[in-house]
Amino acid sequence: MTFALADMNAADLQDLLRLHLGEAFQDACSAAFDAARLKEPDVDLYTLRNDAGDLLGMAALKTLADGQGEVKSVRTHPDYLRQGIAHRLMDGIEAEAKARGMTAIRLETHPTPAYAAARKLYESRGYAYRGPFAGYEDTSKSVFMELAL
């Protein structure tokens, strides 16, 4: 498997991004980044591909103003669910954050049943619940987590 910076023009990535955003934007409080935001200088989008080049998933790392990282847009391709892809994406994001000298990585997600698997993933990796960061508001529609690197 290869974890690398994404080719934003790849058709399979565009399809996965449309699926991701379509589902994320059903939630009015979603902070998911659209394609334009994923191309901005403070964000790097990565893909995970198998040896045949098939897209397995994507995840982004945003550099925050305080020099720490934020996990964004973690998404496994529907054909590869429950195969450990999200863990591999997180391995890559966390390794990249460490390589950049970040000492913490944060994320915002939701307390709803639709995001239960995501919260379980983050909890299993040692992410702890914390308060809002980087301009997020403390609402009942968001939960915030952080991992010390």
KENU-267086 format. One record per residue (C-alpha): residue number from 1; residue in three letters; x, y, z. Coordinates in steps of 0.02 Angstrom, whole numbers, padded with zeros to 5 digits. Layout:
<paros>
   num   residuo       xx       yy       zz
   NUM       ALA        X        Y        Z
...
</paros>
This chain:
<paros>
   num   residuo       xx       yy       zz
     1       MET    00000    00000    00000
     2       THR    00055    00177   -00037
     3       PHE    00012    00330    00070
     4       ALA    00054    00486   -00029
     5       LEU   -00001    00663   -00069
     6       ALA   -00159    00656   -00172
     7       ASP   -00176    00696   -00355
     8       MET   -00328    00809   -00339
     9       ASN   -00367    00781   -00524
    10       ALA   -00383    00592   -00508
    11       ALA   -00559    00541   -00558
    12       ASP   -00574    00409   -00422
    13       LEU   -00524    00535   -00289
    14       GLN   -00651    00660   -00356
    15       ASP   -00786    00525   -00345
    16       LEU   -00738    00481   -00165
    17       LEU   -00733    00664   -00117
    18       ARG   -00908    00693   -00190
    19       LEU   -00974    00544   -00091
    20       HIS   -00889    00604    00067
    21       LEU   -00953    00782    00052
    22       GLY   -01127    00726    00003
    23       GLU   -01143    00628    00163
    24       ALA   -01052    00754    00272
    25       PHE   -01157    00902    00214
    26       GLN   -01317    00810    00260
    27       ASP   -01264    00859    00435
    28       ALA   -01292    01047    00449
    29       CYS   -01150    01065    00573
    30       SER   -01021    00978    00465
    31       ALA   -00848    01055    00457
    32       ALA   -00795    00946    00310
    33       PHE   -00680    01031    00185
    34       ASP   -00734    01043    00004
    35       ALA   -00613    01017   -00140
    36       ALA   -00563    01200   -00145
    37       ARG   -00522    01204    00041
    38       LEU   -00423    01042    00026
    39       LYS   -00310    01130   -00101
    40       GLU   -00264    01276    00013
    41       PRO   -00083    01292    00073
    42       ASP   -00118    01243    00254
    43       VAL   -00198    01076    00205
    44       ASP   -00121    00920    00129
    45       LEU   -00235    00784    00064
    46       TYR   -00166    00607    00058
    47       THR   -00227    00449   -00023
    48       LEU   -00198    00267    00017
    49       ARG   -00187    00154   -00135
    50       ASN   -00155   -00031   -00152
    51       ASP   -00017   -00103   -00262
    52       ALA   -00136   -00106   -00411
    53       GLY   -00166    00082   -00389
    54       ASP   -00345    00065   -00326
    55       LEU   -00400    00205   -00210
    56       LEU   -00429    00136   -00035
    57       GLY   -00460    00300    00056
    58       MET   -00410    00478    00091
    59       ALA   -00367    00589    00239
    60       ALA   -00304    00766    00260
    61       LEU   -00188    00853    00381
    62       LYS   -00217    01038    00416
    63       THR   -00080    01140    00497
    64       LEU   -00156    01248    00634
    65       ALA   -00098    01424    00679
    66       ASP   -00015    01356    00837
    67       GLY    00089    01235    00734
    68       GLN   -00010    01082    00783
    69       GLY   -00111    00972    00665
    70       GLU   -00293    00939    00632
    71       VAL   -00359    00781    00551
    72       LYS   -00486    00815    00412
    73       SER   -00585    00715    00285
    74       VAL   -00542    00537    00338
    75       ARG   -00639    00425    00220
    76       THR   -00624    00243    00170
    77       HIS   -00683    00196   -00004
    78       PRO   -00847    00099    00011
    79       ASP   -00771   -00054   -00075
    80       TYR   -00640   -00070    00063
    81       LEU   -00738   -00043    00225
    82       ARG   -00693   -00145    00379
    83       GLN   -00521   -00190    00312
    84       GLY   -00416   -00077    00423
    85       ILE   -00401    00063    00294
    86       ALA   -00449    00202    00416
    87       HIS   -00313    00142    00536
    88       ARG   -00185    00146    00395
    89       LEU   -00241    00321    00345
    90       MET   -00222    00378    00525
    91       ASP   -00050    00294    00534
    92       GLY    00002    00400    00385
    93       ILE   -00072    00562    00450
    94       GLU    00006    00539    00623
    95       ALA    00176    00495    00548
    96       GLU    00169    00650    00437
    97       ALA    00123    00760    00586
    98       LYS    00270    00690    00686
    99       ALA    00388    00716    00538
   100       ARG    00335    00899    00535
   101       GLY    00377    00917    00719
   102       MET    00198    00930    00779
   103       THR    00174    00876    00959
   104       ALA   -00015    00856    00953
   105       ILE   -00148    00816    00826
   106       ARG   -00330    00865    00849
   107       LEU   -00496    00833    00767
   108       GLU   -00679    00881    00770
   109       THR   -00814    00752    00745
   110       HIS   -00994    00726    00795
   111       PRO   -01081    00638    00941
   112       THR   -01214    00560    00829
   113       PRO   -01235    00374    00791
   114       ALA   -01176    00404    00612
   115       TYR   -01004    00449    00681
   116       ALA   -00993    00313    00813
   117       ALA   -00869    00209    00713
   118       ALA   -00757    00361    00688
   119       ARG   -00757    00402    00874
   120       LYS   -00718    00220    00914
   121       LEU   -00572    00225    00791
   122       TYR   -00500    00382    00869
   123       GLU   -00526    00319    01047
   124       SER   -00437    00155    01003
   125       ARG   -00288    00256    00942
   126       GLY   -00273    00352    01106
   127       TYR   -00363    00513    01060
   128       ALA   -00436    00596    01215
   129       TYR   -00588    00709    01222
   130       ARG   -00550    00893    01246
   131       GLY   -00631    01062    01221
   132       PRO   -00646    01161    01061
   133       PHE   -00493    01226    00970
   134       ALA   -00447    01337    00822
   135       GLY   -00607    01437    00820
   136       TYR   -00730    01294    00836
   137       GLU   -00880    01329    00947
   138       ASP   -00929    01221    01095
   139       THR   -01096    01151    01039
   140       SER   -01193    00991    01066
   141       LYS   -01163    00949    00882
   142       SER   -00974    00930    00897
   143       VAL   -00848    00834    00998
   144       PHE   -00662    00871    00998
   145       MET   -00517    00751    01023
   146       GLU   -00328    00762    01033
   147       LEU   -00180    00644    01027
   148       ALA   -00012    00693    01100
   149       LEU    00125    00640    00978
</paros>
